[in-house]
């Protein structure tokens, strides 16, 4: 007997061995719905499993926020890749970026903690609206 799952969004039937579906434990989203809604496979968590830093409550919601630009949805990034066609700049695209953001929200007090996936891969420069703050380079924070 073959195990059949259903897309959580559109409810179509999917075979359990469907490689074009995004599986998370026993839940699945079909590739078409994932593309239309900006859903990506959730990366491993960056935060240690600890209670809320503000109220010590033990129930938190982990979320990878999405952003929507001109009808295109994708995960929220720290900064975006610049899309080019030869020497022409096309702009940025919400599905191409650096540093996928994730947030942890306390179910009791609502405190939000932000974390970033792969911070070492974030490019530095005005074109990315980023700058490196290096406390080891001297200055008032020694």
Beta strands, then each sheet from edge to edge (+ up, - down):
strand 1: 4-6
strand 2: 13-15
strand 3: 21-24
strand 4: 27-30
strand 5: 60-63
strand 6: 66-69
strand 7: 72-75
strand 8: 77-85
strand 9: 88-106
strand 10: 112-116
sheet 1: 1+ 2-
sheet 2: 3+ 4-
sheet 3: 5+ 9- 8+
sheet 4: 5+ 9- 10+
sheet 5: 6+ 7-
end
